[in-house]
Amino acid sequence: MAGQDLTIRLLRNSINKPVIVKVKGGKLIRGVLVGYDSHLNLLLKDAEWVDGEEHEEIGSILLRGDNVVLISPS
């Protein structure tokens, strides 16, 4: 459970900060982390799909935790 505690602590420290999330299928989403829950569902605002130099704005999005592969500070 130590790994999960670290994950939750890192998420807590990332609230209201920009993050990049890699989801299943290899796509990247960049946005501001608004919240999360114990299932690692993520709520992002000002989110956008990132594909190389191209960006597509999507606004607010709720990502299911089972689709999240990686979360990183932006």
GISUL-V300358 format. One record per run of one state. SS is the DSSP state (alpha for helix, beta for strand, coil for the rest). FROM is the first residue (numbers start at 1). TO is the last residue. If there is no record, write none. Layout:
<<SS/FROM/TO> <SS/FROM/TO>>
//
This chain:
<<coil/1/1> <alpha/2/14> <coil/15/17> <beta/18/23> <coil/24/27> <beta/28/36> <coil/37/41> <beta/42/51> <coil/52/53> <beta/54/63> <coil/64/64> <alpha/65/67> <beta/68/73> <coil/74/74>>
//
